[in-house]
Amino acid sequence: MSKNKPDSQDDAGAGRIFRDTLYTSRTLILPDGSTLAVSKARVTSTTDEQFAFLQAHPDLVQE
């Protein structure tokens, strides 16, 4: 028996992509010490904390 995904579940697990307007490659360090890699000017958030950090970053634009 398979379990269906609830309709109310946030799609943060699918990831949200941002474009880096300054660098094509770098490592971003979040306040909690975790890192996100920018590759080919793209970085993907998979958690709400990552999304909030990327959304507030002045060099990043959500795609």
N, CA, C, O and CB atoms as a CASP TS submission, in Angstrom:
PFRMAT TS
TARGET T0000
AUTHOR 0000-0000-0000
METHOD Language model
MODEL 1
PARENT N/A
ATOM      1  N   MET     1       0.845  -1.170   0.000  1.00  0.00           N
ATOM      2  CA  MET     1       0.000   0.000   0.000  1.00  0.00           C
ATOM      3  C   MET     1       0.898   1.243   0.000  1.00  0.00           C
ATOM      4  O   MET     1       1.750   1.387   0.876  1.00  0.00           O
ATOM      5  CB  MET     1      -0.965  -0.008   1.224  1.00  0.00           C
ATOM      6  N   SER     2       0.716   2.127  -0.959  1.00  0.00           N
ATOM      7  CA  SER     2       1.540   3.332  -1.031  1.00  0.00           C
ATOM      8  C   SER     2       0.857   4.483  -0.310  1.00  0.00           C
ATOM      9  O   SER     2      -0.368   4.555  -0.219  1.00  0.00           O
ATOM     10  CB  SER     2       1.823   3.712  -2.493  1.00  0.00           C
ATOM     11  N   LYS     3       1.680   5.365   0.190  1.00  0.00           N
ATOM     12  CA  LYS     3       1.181   6.520   0.910  1.00  0.00           C
ATOM     13  C   LYS     3       1.208   7.727  -0.012  1.00  0.00           C
ATOM     14  O   LYS     3       2.234   8.012  -0.629  1.00  0.00           O
ATOM     15  CB  LYS     3       2.011   6.781   2.186  1.00  0.00           C
ATOM     16  N   ASN     4       0.110   8.427  -0.110  1.00  0.00           N
ATOM     17  CA  ASN     4       0.058   9.629  -0.935  1.00  0.00           C
ATOM     18  C   ASN     4       0.574  10.824  -0.157  1.00  0.00           C
ATOM     19  O   ASN     4       0.421  10.900   1.062  1.00  0.00           O
ATOM     20  CB  ASN     4      -1.369   9.889  -1.427  1.00  0.00           C
ATOM     21  N   LYS     5       1.184  11.754  -0.868  1.00  0.00           N
ATOM     22  CA  LYS     5       1.688  12.976  -0.278  1.00  0.00           C
ATOM     23  C   LYS     5       0.508  13.889   0.052  1.00  0.00           C
ATOM     24  O   LYS     5      -0.340  14.127  -0.808  1.00  0.00           O
ATOM     25  CB  LYS     5       2.691  13.680  -1.231  1.00  0.00           C
ATOM     26  N   PRO     6       0.437  14.404   1.280  1.00  0.00           N
ATOM     27  CA  PRO     6      -0.672  15.293   1.625  1.00  0.00           C
ATOM     28  C   PRO     6      -0.641  16.564   0.780  1.00  0.00           C
ATOM     29  O   PRO     6       0.429  17.076   0.451  1.00  0.00           O
ATOM     30  CB  PRO     6      -0.624  15.651   3.115  1.00  0.00           C
ATOM     31  N   ASP     7      -1.822  17.065   0.435  1.00  0.00           N
ATOM     32  CA  ASP     7      -1.911  18.272  -0.377  1.00  0.00           C
ATOM     33  C   ASP     7      -1.326  19.485   0.325  1.00  0.00           C
ATOM     34  O   ASP     7      -0.837  20.403  -0.335  1.00  0.00           O
ATOM     35  CB  ASP     7      -3.347  18.542  -0.744  1.00  0.00           C
ATOM     36  N   SER     8      -1.366  19.505   1.645  1.00  0.00           N
ATOM     37  CA  SER     8      -0.904  20.665   2.395  1.00  0.00           C
ATOM     38  C   SER     8       0.610  20.692   2.582  1.00  0.00           C
ATOM     39  O   SER     8       1.140  21.678   3.096  1.00  0.00           O
ATOM     40  CB  SER     8      -1.576  20.697   3.736  1.00  0.00           C
ATOM     41  N   GLN     9       1.314  19.649   2.184  1.00  0.00           N
ATOM     42  CA  GLN     9       2.757  19.585   2.379  1.00  0.00           C
ATOM     43  C   GLN     9       3.459  20.601   1.496  1.00  0.00           C
ATOM     44  O   GLN     9       3.168  20.715   0.306  1.00  0.00           O
ATOM     45  CB  GLN     9       3.279  18.177   2.087  1.00  0.00           C
ATOM     46  N   ASP    10       4.393  21.341   2.096  1.00  0.00           N
ATOM     47  CA  ASP    10       5.155  22.347   1.366  1.00  0.00           C
ATOM     48  C   ASP    10       6.074  21.676   0.359  1.00  0.00           C
ATOM     49  O   ASP    10       6.552  20.567   0.598  1.00  0.00           O
ATOM     50  CB  ASP    10       5.968  23.225   2.333  1.00  0.00           C
ATOM     51  N   ASP    11       6.324  22.333  -0.757  1.00  0.00           N
ATOM     52  CA  ASP    11       7.157  21.741  -1.801  1.00  0.00           C
ATOM     53  C   ASP    11       8.628  22.096  -1.643  1.00  0.00           C
ATOM     54  O   ASP    11       9.370  22.049  -2.625  1.00  0.00           O
ATOM     55  CB  ASP    11       6.674  22.184  -3.159  1.00  0.00           C
ATOM     56  N   ALA    12       9.074  22.449  -0.446  1.00  0.00           N
ATOM     57  CA  ALA    12      10.469  22.797  -0.219  1.00  0.00           C
ATOM     58  C   ALA    12      11.396  21.643  -0.549  1.00  0.00           C
ATOM     59  O   ALA    12      12.539  21.874  -0.945  1.00  0.00           O
ATOM     60  CB  ALA    12      10.675  23.228   1.216  1.00  0.00           C
ATOM     61  N   GLY    13      10.943  20.414  -0.400  1.00  0.00           N
ATOM     62  CA  GLY    13      11.769  19.267  -0.719  1.00  0.00           C
ATOM     63  C   GLY    13      12.122  19.203  -2.189  1.00  0.00           C
ATOM     64  O   GLY    13      13.155  18.639  -2.552  1.00  0.00           O
ATOM     65  N   ALA    14      11.294  19.763  -3.033  1.00  0.00           N
ATOM     66  CA  ALA    14      11.559  19.770  -4.468  1.00  0.00           C
ATOM     67  C   ALA    14      12.685  20.730  -4.814  1.00  0.00           C
ATOM     68  O   ALA    14      13.300  20.603  -5.872  1.00  0.00           O
ATOM     69  CB  ALA    14      10.298  20.143  -5.239  1.00  0.00           C
ATOM     70  N   GLY    15      12.962  21.681  -3.946  1.00  0.00           N
ATOM     71  CA  GLY    15      14.029  22.636  -4.175  1.00  0.00           C
ATOM     72  C   GLY    15      13.560  23.874  -4.903  1.00  0.00           C
ATOM     73  O   GLY    15      12.612  23.840  -5.688  1.00  0.00           O
ATOM     74  N   ARG    16      14.234  24.955  -4.629  1.00  0.00           N
ATOM     75  CA  ARG    16      13.950  26.230  -5.278  1.00  0.00           C
ATOM     76  C   ARG    16      15.271  26.786  -5.763  1.00  0.00           C
ATOM     77  O   ARG    16      16.238  26.866  -5.006  1.00  0.00           O
ATOM     78  CB  ARG    16      13.224  27.234  -4.310  1.00  0.00           C
ATOM     79  N   ILE    17      15.308  27.167  -7.017  1.00  0.00           N
ATOM     80  CA  ILE    17      16.561  27.541  -7.671  1.00  0.00           C
ATOM     81  C   ILE    17      16.752  29.052  -7.668  1.00  0.00           C
ATOM     82  O   ILE    17      15.822  29.821  -7.914  1.00  0.00           O
ATOM     83  CB  ILE    17      16.593  27.010  -9.105  1.00  0.00           C
ATOM     84  N   PHE    18      17.989  29.452  -7.382  1.00  0.00           N
ATOM     85  CA  PHE    18      18.388  30.851  -7.431  1.00  0.00           C
ATOM     86  C   PHE    18      19.566  30.989  -8.384  1.00  0.00           C
ATOM     87  O   PHE    18      20.369  30.068  -8.536  1.00  0.00           O
ATOM     88  CB  PHE    18      18.750  31.383  -6.015  1.00  0.00           C
ATOM     89  N   ARG    19      19.663  32.158  -9.029  1.00  0.00           N
ATOM     90  CA  ARG    19      20.780  32.465  -9.923  1.00  0.00           C
ATOM     91  C   ARG    19      21.684  33.451  -9.207  1.00  0.00           C
ATOM     92  O   ARG    19      21.216  34.458  -8.676  1.00  0.00           O
ATOM     93  CB  ARG    19      20.284  33.043 -11.299  1.00  0.00           C
ATOM     94  N   ASP    20      22.975  33.165  -9.191  1.00  0.00           N
ATOM     95  CA  ASP    20      23.966  34.049  -8.595  1.00  0.00           C
ATOM     96  C   ASP    20      24.346  35.089  -9.645  1.00  0.00           C
ATOM     97  O   ASP    20      24.826  34.735 -10.722  1.00  0.00           O
ATOM     98  CB  ASP    20      25.226  33.251  -8.093  1.00  0.00           C
ATOM     99  N   THR    21      24.139  36.352  -9.345  1.00  0.00           N
ATOM    100  CA  THR    21      24.402  37.415 -10.312  1.00  0.00           C
ATOM    101  C   THR    21      25.839  37.918 -10.263  1.00  0.00           C
ATOM    102  O   THR    21      26.226  38.764 -11.070  1.00  0.00           O
ATOM    103  CB  THR    21      23.461  38.565 -10.075  1.00  0.00           C
ATOM    104  N   LEU    22      26.638  37.405  -9.321  1.00  0.00           N
ATOM    105  CA  LEU    22      28.004  37.882  -9.160  1.00  0.00           C
ATOM    106  C   LEU    22      29.059  36.821  -9.467  1.00  0.00           C
ATOM    107  O   LEU    22      30.093  37.127 -10.061  1.00  0.00           O
ATOM    108  CB  LEU    22      28.196  38.383  -7.764  1.00  0.00           C
ATOM    109  N   TYR    23      28.804  35.578  -9.066  1.00  0.00           N
ATOM    110  CA  TYR    23      29.773  34.498  -9.250  1.00  0.00           C
ATOM    111  C   TYR    23      29.137  33.310  -9.962  1.00  0.00           C
ATOM    112  O   TYR    23      27.935  33.073  -9.842  1.00  0.00           O
ATOM    113  CB  TYR    23      30.346  34.057  -7.898  1.00  0.00           C
ATOM    114  N   THR    24      29.952  32.570 -10.702  1.00  0.00           N
ATOM    115  CA  THR    24      29.466  31.332 -11.314  1.00  0.00           C
ATOM    116  C   THR    24      29.754  30.136 -10.419  1.00  0.00           C
ATOM    117  O   THR    24      29.136  29.082 -10.566  1.00  0.00           O
ATOM    118  CB  THR    24      30.106  31.124 -12.692  1.00  0.00           C
ATOM    119  N   SER    25      30.698  30.300  -9.485  1.00  0.00           N
ATOM    120  CA  SER    25      31.054  29.210  -8.583  1.00  0.00           C
ATOM    121  C   SER    25      31.531  29.791  -7.254  1.00  0.00           C
ATOM    122  O   SER    25      32.418  30.643  -7.225  1.00  0.00           O
ATOM    123  CB  SER    25      32.148  28.302  -9.213  1.00  0.00           C
ATOM    124  N   ARG    26      30.942  29.330  -6.165  1.00  0.00           N
ATOM    125  CA  ARG    26      31.372  29.716  -4.824  1.00  0.00           C
ATOM    126  C   ARG    26      30.627  28.870  -3.803  1.00  0.00           C
ATOM    127  O   ARG    26      29.684  28.154  -4.141  1.00  0.00           O
ATOM    128  CB  ARG    26      31.129  31.232  -4.569  1.00  0.00           C
ATOM    129  N   THR    27      31.061  28.960  -2.552  1.00  0.00           N
ATOM    130  CA  THR    27      30.391  28.271  -1.456  1.00  0.00           C
ATOM    131  C   THR    27      29.782  29.313  -0.533  1.00  0.00           C
ATOM    132  O   THR    27      30.467  30.221  -0.063  1.00  0.00           O
ATOM    133  CB  THR    27      31.375  27.346  -0.680  1.00  0.00           C
ATOM    134  N   LEU    28      28.500  29.174  -0.281  1.00  0.00           N
ATOM    135  CA  LEU    28      27.796  30.064   0.639  1.00  0.00           C
ATOM    136  C   LEU    28      27.728  29.389   2.003  1.00  0.00           C
ATOM    137  O   LEU    28      27.395  28.208   2.102  1.00  0.00           O
ATOM    138  CB  LEU    28      26.362  30.411   0.111  1.00  0.00           C
ATOM    139  N   ILE    29      28.047  30.141   3.056  1.00  0.00           N
ATOM    140  CA  ILE    29      28.010  29.604   4.415  1.00  0.00           C
ATOM    141  C   ILE    29      26.822  30.219   5.144  1.00  0.00           C
ATOM    142  O   ILE    29      26.749  31.434   5.329  1.00  0.00           O
ATOM    143  CB  ILE    29      29.346  29.891   5.178  1.00  0.00           C
ATOM    144  N   LEU    30      25.901  29.363   5.551  1.00  0.00           N
ATOM    145  CA  LEU    30      24.695  29.803   6.243  1.00  0.00           C
ATOM    146  C   LEU    30      25.004  30.095   7.709  1.00  0.00           C
ATOM    147  O   LEU    30      26.028  29.641   8.219  1.00  0.00           O
ATOM    148  CB  LEU    30      23.586  28.740   6.129  1.00  0.00           C
ATOM    149  N   PRO    31      24.142  30.843   8.395  1.00  0.00           N
ATOM    150  CA  PRO    31      24.382  31.191   9.801  1.00  0.00           C
ATOM    151  C   PRO    31      24.607  29.983  10.715  1.00  0.00           C
ATOM    152  O   PRO    31      25.333  30.088  11.704  1.00  0.00           O
ATOM    153  CB  PRO    31      23.222  31.986  10.320  1.00  0.00           C
ATOM    154  N   ASP    32      23.998  28.842  10.399  1.00  0.00           N
ATOM    155  CA  ASP    32      24.172  27.651  11.242  1.00  0.00           C
ATOM    156  C   ASP    32      25.451  26.884  10.918  1.00  0.00           C
ATOM    157  O   ASP    32      25.718  25.844  11.521  1.00  0.00           O
ATOM    158  CB  ASP    32      22.977  26.728  11.087  1.00  0.00           C
ATOM    159  N   GLY    33      26.249  27.390   9.965  1.00  0.00           N
ATOM    160  CA  GLY    33      27.509  26.751   9.605  1.00  0.00           C
ATOM    161  C   GLY    33      27.413  25.799   8.430  1.00  0.00           C
ATOM    162  O   GLY    33      28.441  25.350   7.922  1.00  0.00           O
ATOM    163  N   SER    34      26.215  25.480   7.986  1.00  0.00           N
ATOM    164  CA  SER    34      26.066  24.602   6.822  1.00  0.00           C
ATOM    165  C   SER    34      26.424  25.384   5.557  1.00  0.00           C
ATOM    166  O   SER    34      26.476  26.614   5.570  1.00  0.00           O
ATOM    167  CB  SER    34      24.610  24.034   6.730  1.00  0.00           C
ATOM    168  N   THR    35      26.669  24.659   4.473  1.00  0.00           N
ATOM    169  CA  THR    35      27.105  25.304   3.239  1.00  0.00           C
ATOM    170  C   THR    35      26.197  24.946   2.071  1.00  0.00           C
ATOM    171  O   THR    35      25.534  23.909   2.063  1.00  0.00           O
ATOM    172  CB  THR    35      28.541  24.914   2.920  1.00  0.00           C
ATOM    173  N   LEU    36      26.188  25.835   1.091  1.00  0.00           N
ATOM    174  CA  LEU    36      25.500  25.605  -0.176  1.00  0.00           C
ATOM    175  C   LEU    36      26.483  25.931  -1.288  1.00  0.00           C
ATOM    176  O   LEU    36      27.156  26.960  -1.247  1.00  0.00           O
ATOM    177  CB  LEU    36      24.188  26.470  -0.295  1.00  0.00           C
ATOM    178  N   ALA    37      26.565  25.061  -2.274  1.00  0.00           N
ATOM    179  CA  ALA    37      27.485  25.276  -3.386  1.00  0.00           C
ATOM    180  C   ALA    37      26.774  25.938  -4.553  1.00  0.00           C
ATOM    181  O   ALA    37      25.708  25.499  -4.985  1.00  0.00           O
ATOM    182  CB  ALA    37      28.109  23.953  -3.831  1.00  0.00           C
ATOM    183  N   VAL    38      27.387  27.007  -5.055  1.00  0.00           N
ATOM    184  CA  VAL    38      26.927  27.646  -6.285  1.00  0.00           C
ATOM    185  C   VAL    38      27.731  27.020  -7.411  1.00  0.00           C
ATOM    186  O   VAL    38      28.961  26.997  -7.368  1.00  0.00           O
ATOM    187  CB  VAL    38      27.099  29.226  -6.243  1.00  0.00           C
ATOM    188  N   SER    39      27.036  26.514  -8.416  1.00  0.00           N
ATOM    189  CA  SER    39      27.686  25.900  -9.572  1.00  0.00           C
ATOM    190  C   SER    39      26.987  26.378 -10.833  1.00  0.00           C
ATOM    191  O   SER    39      25.760  26.330 -10.931  1.00  0.00           O
ATOM    192  CB  SER    39      27.660  24.344  -9.477  1.00  0.00           C
ATOM    193  N   LYS    40      27.766  26.833 -11.787  1.00  0.00           N
ATOM    194  CA  LYS    40      27.214  27.380 -13.036  1.00  0.00           C
ATOM    195  C   LYS    40      26.209  28.489 -12.733  1.00  0.00           C
ATOM    196  O   LYS    40      25.183  28.618 -13.400  1.00  0.00           O
ATOM    197  CB  LYS    40      26.540  26.262 -13.871  1.00  0.00           C
ATOM    198  N   ALA    41      26.526  29.285 -11.713  1.00  0.00           N
ATOM    199  CA  ALA    41      25.720  30.427 -11.266  1.00  0.00           C
ATOM    200  C   ALA    41      24.355  30.021 -10.721  1.00  0.00           C
ATOM    201  O   ALA    41      23.449  30.853 -10.668  1.00  0.00           O
ATOM    202  CB  ALA    41      25.531  31.393 -12.405  1.00  0.00           C
ATOM    203  N   ARG    42      24.186  28.767 -10.315  1.00  0.00           N
ATOM    204  CA  ARG    42      22.905  28.291  -9.783  1.00  0.00           C
ATOM    205  C   ARG    42      23.116  27.639  -8.415  1.00  0.00           C
ATOM    206  O   ARG    42      24.130  26.987  -8.165  1.00  0.00           O
ATOM    207  CB  ARG    42      22.240  27.287 -10.767  1.00  0.00           C
ATOM    208  N   VAL    43      22.140  27.833  -7.549  1.00  0.00           N
ATOM    209  CA  VAL    43      22.136  27.190  -6.240  1.00  0.00           C
ATOM    210  C   VAL    43      20.691  26.844  -5.900  1.00  0.00           C
ATOM    211  O   VAL    43      19.775  27.611  -6.198  1.00  0.00           O
ATOM    212  CB  VAL    43      22.779  28.114  -5.139  1.00  0.00           C
ATOM    213  N   THR    44      20.492  25.691  -5.279  1.00  0.00           N
ATOM    214  CA  THR    44      19.150  25.205  -4.971  1.00  0.00           C
ATOM    215  C   THR    44      18.960  25.068  -3.468  1.00  0.00           C
ATOM    216  O   THR    44      19.808  24.507  -2.774  1.00  0.00           O
ATOM    217  CB  THR    44      18.890  23.863  -5.662  1.00  0.00           C
ATOM    218  N   SER    45      17.843  25.584  -2.972  1.00  0.00           N
ATOM    219  CA  SER    45      17.501  25.406  -1.560  1.00  0.00           C
ATOM    220  C   SER    45      16.570  24.206  -1.433  1.00  0.00           C
ATOM    221  O   SER    45      15.698  23.985  -2.274  1.00  0.00           O
ATOM    222  CB  SER    45      16.835  26.695  -0.968  1.00  0.00           C
ATOM    223  N   THR    46      16.771  23.441  -0.372  1.00  0.00           N
ATOM    224  CA  THR    46      15.912  22.282  -0.124  1.00  0.00           C
ATOM    225  C   THR    46      15.203  22.373   1.225  1.00  0.00           C
ATOM    226  O   THR    46      14.384  21.518   1.563  1.00  0.00           O
ATOM    227  CB  THR    46      16.732  21.002  -0.188  1.00  0.00           C
ATOM    228  N   THR    47      15.525  23.420   1.995  1.00  0.00           N
ATOM    229  CA  THR    47      14.851  23.620   3.284  1.00  0.00           C
ATOM    230  C   THR    47      14.347  25.060   3.360  1.00  0.00           C
ATOM    231  O   THR    47      14.775  25.920   2.590  1.00  0.00           O
ATOM    232  CB  THR    47      15.814  23.304   4.481  1.00  0.00           C
ATOM    233  N   ASP    48      13.450  25.305   4.279  1.00  0.00           N
ATOM    234  CA  ASP    48      12.932  26.660   4.468  1.00  0.00           C
ATOM    235  C   ASP    48      14.028  27.615   4.940  1.00  0.00           C
ATOM    236  O   ASP    48      14.032  28.787   4.564  1.00  0.00           O
ATOM    237  CB  ASP    48      11.778  26.651   5.473  1.00  0.00           C
ATOM    238  N   GLU    49      14.959  27.120   5.764  1.00  0.00           N
ATOM    239  CA  GLU    49      16.054  27.956   6.257  1.00  0.00           C
ATOM    240  C   GLU    49      16.965  28.374   5.105  1.00  0.00           C
ATOM    241  O   GLU    49      17.353  29.538   5.006  1.00  0.00           O
ATOM    242  CB  GLU    49      16.864  27.209   7.337  1.00  0.00           C
ATOM    243  N   GLN    50      17.305  27.420   4.234  1.00  0.00           N
ATOM    244  CA  GLN    50      18.129  27.737   3.065  1.00  0.00           C
ATOM    245  C   GLN    50      17.405  28.729   2.161  1.00  0.00           C
ATOM    246  O   GLN    50      18.012  29.680   1.669  1.00  0.00           O
ATOM    247  CB  GLN    50      18.480  26.454   2.281  1.00  0.00           C
ATOM    248  N   PHE    51      16.115  28.509   1.942  1.00  0.00           N
ATOM    249  CA  PHE    51      15.330  29.388   1.085  1.00  0.00           C
ATOM    250  C   PHE    51      15.333  30.817   1.623  1.00  0.00           C
ATOM    251  O   PHE    51      15.526  31.763   0.859  1.00  0.00           O
ATOM    252  CB  PHE    51      13.894  28.869   0.963  1.00  0.00           C
ATOM    253  N   ALA    52      15.122  30.983   2.927  1.00  0.00           N
ATOM    254  CA  ALA    52      15.111  32.315   3.537  1.00  0.00           C
ATOM    255  C   ALA    52      16.473  32.987   3.384  1.00  0.00           C
ATOM    256  O   ALA    52      16.549  34.181   3.093  1.00  0.00           O
ATOM    257  CB  ALA    52      14.725  32.225   5.027  1.00  0.00           C
ATOM    258  N   PHE    53      17.548  32.224   3.579  1.00  0.00           N
ATOM    259  CA  PHE    53      18.903  32.764   3.434  1.00  0.00           C
ATOM    260  C   PHE    53      19.152  33.220   2.003  1.00  0.00           C
ATOM    261  O   PHE    53      19.639  34.328   1.776  1.00  0.00           O
ATOM    262  CB  PHE    53      19.949  31.715   3.845  1.00  0.00           C
ATOM    263  N   LEU    54      18.820  32.372   1.042  1.00  0.00           N
ATOM    264  CA  LEU    54      19.056  32.707  -0.360  1.00  0.00           C
ATOM    265  C   LEU    54      18.181  33.875  -0.808  1.00  0.00           C
ATOM    266  O   LEU    54      18.626  34.729  -1.575  1.00  0.00           O
ATOM    267  CB  LEU    54      18.797  31.490  -1.245  1.00  0.00           C
ATOM    268  N   GLN    55      16.961  33.910  -0.340  1.00  0.00           N
ATOM    269  CA  GLN    55      16.035  34.979  -0.710  1.00  0.00           C
ATOM    270  C   GLN    55      16.526  36.338  -0.191  1.00  0.00           C
ATOM    271  O   GLN    55      16.306  37.363  -0.837  1.00  0.00           O
ATOM    272  CB  GLN    55      14.627  34.677  -0.160  1.00  0.00           C
ATOM    273  N   ALA    56      17.184  36.349   0.963  1.00  0.00           N
ATOM    274  CA  ALA    56      17.675  37.593   1.556  1.00  0.00           C
ATOM    275  C   ALA    56      19.039  38.012   1.008  1.00  0.00           C
ATOM    276  O   ALA    56      19.472  39.140   1.245  1.00  0.00           O
ATOM    277  CB  ALA    56      17.757  37.444   3.058  1.00  0.00           C
ATOM    278  N   HIS    57      19.719  37.132   0.287  1.00  0.00           N
ATOM    279  CA  HIS    57      21.071  37.421  -0.208  1.00  0.00           C
ATOM    280  C   HIS    57      21.005  38.421  -1.362  1.00  0.00           C
ATOM    281  O   HIS    57      20.246  38.214  -2.309  1.00  0.00           O
ATOM    282  CB  HIS    57      21.780  36.116  -0.663  1.00  0.00           C
ATOM    283  N   PRO    58      21.788  39.501  -1.298  1.00  0.00           N
ATOM    284  CA  PRO    58      21.702  40.542  -2.330  1.00  0.00           C
ATOM    285  C   PRO    58      22.199  40.122  -3.716  1.00  0.00           C
ATOM    286  O   PRO    58      21.831  40.747  -4.710  1.00  0.00           O
ATOM    287  CB  PRO    58      22.478  41.730  -1.886  1.00  0.00           C
ATOM    288  N   ASP    59      23.022  39.081  -3.801  1.00  0.00           N
ATOM    289  CA  ASP    59      23.578  38.656  -5.092  1.00  0.00           C
ATOM    290  C   ASP    59      22.751  37.581  -5.784  1.00  0.00           C
ATOM    291  O   ASP    59      23.093  37.165  -6.890  1.00  0.00           O
ATOM    292  CB  ASP    59      24.979  38.148  -4.899  1.00  0.00           C
ATOM    293  N   LEU    60      21.672  37.123  -5.158  1.00  0.00           N
ATOM    294  CA  LEU    60      20.911  35.998  -5.688  1.00  0.00           C
ATOM    295  C   LEU    60      19.507  36.412  -6.117  1.00  0.00           C
ATOM    296  O   LEU    60      18.848  37.218  -5.460  1.00  0.00           O
ATOM    297  CB  LEU    60      20.830  34.890  -4.654  1.00  0.00           C
ATOM    298  N   VAL    61      19.068  35.837  -7.240  1.00  0.00           N
ATOM    299  CA  VAL    61      17.740  36.107  -7.790  1.00  0.00           C
ATOM    300  C   VAL    61      17.026  34.776  -7.964  1.00  0.00           C
ATOM    301  O   VAL    61      17.570  33.849  -8.564  1.00  0.00           O
ATOM    302  CB  VAL    61      17.827  36.885  -9.152  1.00  0.00           C
ATOM    303  N   GLN    62      15.808  34.678  -7.441  1.00  0.00           N
ATOM    304  CA  GLN    62      15.053  33.430  -7.577  1.00  0.00           C
ATOM    305  C   GLN    62      14.595  33.252  -9.015  1.00  0.00           C
ATOM    306  O   GLN    62      14.140  34.199  -9.658  1.00  0.00           O
ATOM    307  CB  GLN    62      13.840  33.412  -6.622  1.00  0.00           C
ATOM    308  N   GLU    63      14.721  32.028  -9.509  1.00  0.00           N
ATOM    309  CA  GLU    63      14.288  31.725 -10.884  1.00  0.00           C
ATOM    310  C   GLU    63      12.923  31.097 -10.887  1.00  0.00           C
ATOM    311  O   GLU    63      12.395  30.774 -11.951  1.00  0.00           O
ATOM    312  CB  GLU    63      15.283  30.800 -11.581  1.00  0.00           C
TER
END
